[in-house]
Protein backbone atom coordinates (compact mmCIF):
# COMPACT_ATOMS: atom_id res chain seq x y z
CA UNK A 1 0.00 0.00 0.00
CA UNK A 2 1.52 3.34 -0.93
CA UNK A 3 1.42 6.47 1.17
CA UNK A 4 -1.35 8.14 -0.79
CA UNK A 5 -3.65 5.16 -0.23
CA UNK A 6 -3.45 5.66 3.52
CA UNK A 7 -3.42 9.43 3.42
CA UNK A 8 -6.04 11.10 5.58
CA UNK A 9 -6.45 14.87 5.30
CA UNK A 10 -9.00 16.06 7.83
CA UNK A 11 -10.86 19.36 7.39
CA UNK A 12 -12.59 21.16 10.25
CA UNK A 13 -14.90 23.95 9.17
CA UNK A 14 -15.56 26.09 12.24
CA UNK A 15 -17.88 29.01 12.84
CA UNK A 16 -17.40 31.57 15.62
CA UNK A 17 -20.97 32.72 16.13
CA UNK A 18 -20.14 36.03 17.78
CA UNK A 19 -23.24 37.89 16.54
CA UNK A 20 -23.18 41.24 18.39
CA UNK A 21 -20.98 40.12 21.32
CA UNK A 22 -17.66 40.99 19.68
CA UNK A 23 -18.67 44.58 19.06
CA UNK A 24 -20.09 44.95 22.59
CA UNK A 25 -16.81 43.64 24.04
CA UNK A 26 -15.03 46.46 22.18
CA UNK A 27 -17.47 49.03 23.59
CA UNK A 28 -19.26 49.41 20.23
CA UNK A 29 -22.92 49.33 21.29
CA UNK A 30 -24.53 51.88 18.95
CA UNK A 31 -27.00 50.76 16.26
CA UNK A 32 -24.39 50.56 13.47
CA UNK A 33 -22.13 47.84 14.90
CA UNK A 34 -25.11 46.06 16.45
CA UNK A 35 -26.73 45.79 13.02
CA UNK A 36 -23.46 44.48 11.60
CA UNK A 37 -23.41 41.70 14.19
CA UNK A 38 -27.07 40.78 13.89
CA UNK A 39 -26.54 40.01 10.20
CA UNK A 40 -25.09 36.74 11.58
CA UNK A 41 -28.17 35.26 13.28
CA UNK A 42 -30.67 36.87 10.89
CA UNK A 43 -29.03 36.21 7.51
CA UNK A 44 -25.72 34.35 7.74
CA UNK A 45 -26.72 31.40 9.92
CA UNK A 46 -29.69 30.21 7.80
CA UNK A 47 -27.60 30.45 4.62
CA UNK A 48 -24.68 28.57 6.13
CA UNK A 49 -26.84 25.83 7.65
CA UNK A 50 -28.56 25.28 4.30
CA UNK A 51 -25.17 24.94 2.54
CA UNK A 52 -23.77 22.55 5.16
CA UNK A 53 -26.92 20.42 5.00
CA UNK A 54 -26.75 20.25 1.20
CA UNK A 55 -23.18 18.90 1.35
CA UNK A 56 -23.80 16.87 4.53
CA UNK A 57 -20.84 18.34 6.41
CA UNK A 58 -20.43 18.16 10.21
CA UNK A 59 -18.87 21.34 11.63
CA UNK A 60 -18.05 23.02 14.94
CA UNK A 61 -19.62 26.23 16.22
CA UNK A 62 -18.08 28.27 19.03
CA UNK A 63 -20.91 30.32 20.51
CA UNK A 64 -20.46 32.91 23.26
CA UNK A 65 -22.98 32.75 26.10
CA UNK A 66 -24.13 36.23 25.11
CA UNK A 67 -25.16 34.91 21.69
CA UNK A 68 -26.78 31.77 23.14
CA UNK A 69 -28.99 33.86 25.40
CA UNK A 70 -29.66 36.73 22.96
CA UNK A 71 -30.35 34.56 19.90
CA UNK A 72 -31.73 31.27 21.27
CA UNK A 73 -33.62 30.38 18.09
CA UNK A 74 -30.58 30.69 15.81
CA UNK A 75 -28.46 28.79 18.36
CA UNK A 76 -31.07 26.01 18.51
CA UNK A 77 -31.05 25.73 14.73
CA UNK A 78 -27.28 25.16 14.78
CA UNK A 79 -27.48 22.56 17.53
CA UNK A 80 -30.52 20.83 16.02
CA UNK A 81 -28.60 20.42 12.75
CA UNK A 82 -26.12 18.24 14.66
CA UNK A 83 -23.10 20.53 14.69
CA UNK A 84 -20.70 20.58 17.64
CA UNK A 85 -21.25 23.48 20.05
CA UNK A 86 -18.00 24.67 21.65
CA UNK A 87 -17.23 27.30 24.28
CA UNK A 88 -16.33 30.84 23.22
CA UNK A 89 -16.59 32.82 26.47
CA UNK A 90 -19.78 34.36 27.83
CA UNK A 91 -18.90 37.92 26.96
CA UNK A 92 -16.51 38.10 24.01
CA UNK A 93 -13.64 39.48 26.13
CA UNK A 94 -10.32 37.68 25.68
CA UNK A 95 -9.18 35.84 28.86
CA UNK A 96 -5.86 37.67 28.80
CA UNK A 97 -7.83 40.81 29.78
CA UNK A 98 -9.72 39.13 32.65
CA UNK A 99 -8.82 38.26 36.23
CA UNK A 100 -8.66 34.56 37.08
CA UNK A 101 -12.02 34.78 38.88
CA UNK A 102 -13.67 36.60 35.99
CA UNK A 103 -12.33 34.03 33.56
CA UNK A 104 -13.65 31.13 35.63
CA UNK A 105 -17.05 32.82 36.03
CA UNK A 106 -17.31 33.15 32.25
CA UNK A 107 -16.22 29.56 31.78
CA UNK A 108 -18.90 28.22 34.11
CA UNK A 109 -21.68 30.55 32.97
CA UNK A 110 -21.28 29.80 29.26
CA UNK A 111 -20.82 26.07 29.88
CA UNK A 112 -24.19 26.08 31.65
CA UNK A 113 -25.76 27.88 28.69
CA UNK A 114 -24.32 25.28 26.31
CA UNK A 115 -25.49 22.43 28.54
CA UNK A 116 -28.98 23.95 28.53
CA UNK A 117 -28.90 23.93 24.72
CA UNK A 118 -27.34 20.55 23.98
CA UNK A 119 -27.73 18.53 27.18
CA UNK A 120 -23.97 18.10 27.57
CA UNK A 121 -21.02 20.19 28.61
CA UNK A 122 -18.76 21.50 25.84
CA UNK A 123 -15.54 19.53 25.24
CA UNK A 124 -13.79 22.26 23.29
CA UNK A 125 -12.85 25.86 24.00
CA UNK A 126 -11.88 28.68 21.68
CA UNK A 127 -10.87 31.95 23.33
CA UNK A 128 -12.42 35.19 22.12
CA UNK A 129 -9.85 37.01 19.96
CA UNK A 130 -7.48 34.04 20.34
CA UNK A 131 -5.59 35.12 23.43
CA UNK A 132 -5.44 32.78 26.42
CA UNK A 133 -4.41 33.98 29.88
CA UNK A 134 -1.79 32.53 32.19
CA UNK A 135 -4.67 30.74 33.98
CA UNK A 136 -6.58 29.37 30.99
CA UNK A 137 -4.96 25.95 30.73
CA UNK A 138 -5.44 25.14 34.42
CA UNK A 139 -9.06 26.32 34.30
CA UNK A 140 -9.86 24.39 31.12
CA UNK A 141 -8.41 21.18 32.56
CA UNK A 142 -10.20 21.70 35.90
CA UNK A 143 -13.50 22.13 34.07
CA UNK A 144 -13.16 19.02 31.94
CA UNK A 145 -12.24 20.41 28.56
CA UNK A 146 -10.51 18.03 26.13
CA UNK A 147 -9.17 20.58 23.69
CA UNK A 148 -8.44 24.24 23.03
CA UNK A 149 -8.50 25.83 19.58
CA UNK A 150 -6.88 29.25 20.02
CA UNK A 151 -3.17 28.87 19.26
CA UNK A 152 -0.87 28.82 16.24
CA UNK A 153 2.12 26.62 17.12
CA UNK A 154 1.51 24.24 14.20
CA UNK A 155 -0.62 24.26 11.09
CA UNK A 156 -1.74 20.68 10.38
CA UNK A 157 -0.75 18.78 13.52
CA UNK A 158 -2.60 18.99 16.84
CA UNK A 159 -0.34 19.11 19.86
CA UNK A 160 -0.34 19.12 23.66
CA UNK A 161 -0.68 22.51 25.36
CA UNK A 162 2.12 23.52 27.76
CA UNK A 163 1.53 25.35 30.99
CA UNK A 164 3.76 27.45 33.19
CA UNK A 165 6.02 28.95 30.52
CA UNK A 166 8.25 31.70 31.92
CA UNK A 167 8.62 34.37 29.26
CA UNK A 168 10.56 37.56 29.91
CA UNK A 169 12.28 40.21 27.85
CA UNK A 170 15.86 39.80 29.06
CA UNK A 171 16.10 36.06 29.72
CA UNK A 172 15.79 33.02 27.48
CA UNK A 173 12.30 31.53 27.61
CA UNK A 174 11.75 28.61 29.97
CA UNK A 175 9.00 26.35 28.70
CA UNK A 176 6.68 24.50 31.08
CA UNK A 177 5.56 20.86 30.80
CA UNK A 178 3.00 19.53 28.36
CA UNK A 179 -0.49 18.89 29.74
CA UNK A 180 -3.24 16.54 28.59
CA UNK A 181 -5.08 19.45 26.91
CA UNK A 182 -4.99 19.06 23.12
CA UNK A 183 -4.42 22.10 20.93
CA UNK A 184 -6.28 22.16 17.61
CA UNK A 185 -4.33 25.00 16.02
CA UNK A 186 -5.82 27.91 14.10
CA UNK A 187 -4.41 30.80 12.05
CA UNK A 188 -5.42 34.33 11.12
CA UNK A 189 -4.77 33.43 7.48
CA UNK A 190 -7.42 30.67 7.64
CA UNK A 191 -9.88 33.07 9.33
CA UNK A 192 -12.35 35.08 7.24
CA UNK A 193 -12.42 38.11 9.57
CA UNK A 194 -9.06 39.84 8.91
CA UNK A 195 -9.33 39.38 5.14
CA UNK A 196 -12.82 40.74 4.77
CA UNK A 197 -13.85 43.07 7.61
CA UNK A 198 -13.30 46.81 7.36
CA UNK A 199 -12.63 48.30 10.80
CA UNK A 200 -12.04 51.95 11.65
CA UNK A 201 -11.28 53.07 15.17
CA UNK A 202 -9.45 56.18 16.40
CA UNK A 203 -6.18 54.22 16.31
CA UNK A 204 -6.65 51.49 13.68
CA UNK A 205 -7.85 51.14 10.13
CA UNK A 206 -8.11 47.53 8.92
CA UNK A 207 -9.09 47.73 5.24
CA UNK A 208 -10.49 44.19 4.83
CA UNK A 209 -12.69 43.69 1.76
CA UNK A 210 -10.18 41.46 -0.03
CA UNK A 211 -11.06 39.81 -3.32
CA UNK A 212 -12.75 36.66 -2.10
CA UNK A 213 -11.42 34.43 -4.87
CA UNK A 214 -7.83 35.39 -4.01
CA UNK A 215 -8.46 34.45 -0.39
CA UNK A 216 -10.07 31.21 -1.56
CA UNK A 217 -6.94 30.33 -3.51
CA UNK A 218 -4.84 30.63 -0.34
CA UNK A 219 -7.32 28.50 1.59
CA UNK A 220 -7.28 25.79 -1.10
CA UNK A 221 -3.48 25.84 -1.37
CA UNK A 222 -3.07 25.33 2.38
CA UNK A 223 -5.18 22.19 2.03
CA UNK A 224 -3.22 21.02 -1.03
CA UNK A 225 0.06 21.34 0.90
CA UNK A 226 -1.37 19.18 3.69
CA UNK A 227 -2.75 16.64 1.25
CA UNK A 228 0.47 16.31 -0.73
CA UNK A 229 2.99 16.35 2.11
CA UNK A 230 1.52 14.73 5.23
CA UNK A 231 0.04 11.27 5.64
CA UNK A 232 -2.24 12.56 8.39
CA UNK A 233 -3.18 16.05 9.47
CA UNK A 234 -5.98 18.48 10.28
CA UNK A 235 -6.66 21.86 8.72
CA UNK A 236 -9.02 24.16 10.62
CA UNK A 237 -10.80 27.03 8.90
CA UNK A 238 -12.55 29.73 10.95
CA UNK A 239 -15.58 31.65 9.72
CA UNK A 240 -18.02 34.13 11.25
CA UNK A 241 -21.66 34.10 10.08
CA UNK A 242 -21.77 37.89 9.67
CA UNK A 243 -18.57 37.76 7.58
CA UNK A 244 -18.82 34.66 5.40
CA UNK A 245 -22.62 34.95 5.13
CA UNK A 246 -22.50 37.70 2.46
CA UNK A 247 -23.28 36.65 -1.11
CA UNK A 248 -19.88 36.62 -2.78
CA UNK A 249 -18.32 34.97 0.28
CA UNK A 250 -20.98 32.25 0.41
CA UNK A 251 -19.97 31.49 -3.18
CA UNK A 252 -16.33 30.94 -2.18
CA UNK A 253 -17.35 28.85 0.85
CA UNK A 254 -19.23 26.54 -1.51
CA UNK A 255 -16.29 26.49 -3.93
CA UNK A 256 -13.99 25.58 -1.05
CA UNK A 257 -16.21 22.70 0.03
CA UNK A 258 -16.48 21.36 -3.53
CA UNK A 259 -12.73 21.62 -4.16
CA UNK A 260 -11.82 19.89 -0.90
CA UNK A 261 -14.38 17.14 -1.49
CA UNK A 262 -12.85 16.49 -4.91
CA UNK A 263 -9.49 16.01 -3.18
CA UNK A 264 -10.98 13.43 -0.76
CA UNK A 265 -10.94 15.66 2.31
CA UNK A 266 -12.44 14.07 5.42
CA UNK A 267 -14.79 16.58 7.05
CA UNK A 268 -15.13 16.29 10.84
CA UNK A 269 -16.03 18.25 13.94
CA UNK A 270 -13.03 19.52 15.89
CA UNK A 271 -14.06 17.30 18.81
CA UNK A 272 -13.88 14.21 16.59
CA UNK A 273 -10.57 15.30 15.03
CA UNK A 274 -9.09 15.82 18.52
CA UNK A 275 -10.29 12.34 19.51
CA UNK A 276 -8.63 10.87 16.40
CA UNK A 277 -5.40 12.71 17.25
CA UNK A 278 -5.49 11.19 20.75
CA UNK A 279 -5.61 7.68 19.27
CA UNK A 280 -2.34 8.48 17.48
CA UNK A 281 -0.60 10.80 19.96
CA UNK A 282 2.07 10.05 22.52
CA UNK A 283 1.26 10.74 26.18
CA UNK A 284 1.98 14.28 27.43
CA UNK A 285 5.70 14.83 27.55
CA UNK A 286 6.25 11.62 25.58
ZN1 LIG B 1 -15.28 35.30 18.35
Boltz pocket constraint, residues with backbone or C-beta under 6 A from the ligand:
constraints:
  - pocket:
      binder: B
      contacts: [[A, 16], [A, 17], [A, 18], [A, 22], [A, 88], [A, 92], [A, 127], [A, 128], [A, 129]]
      max_distance: 6.0
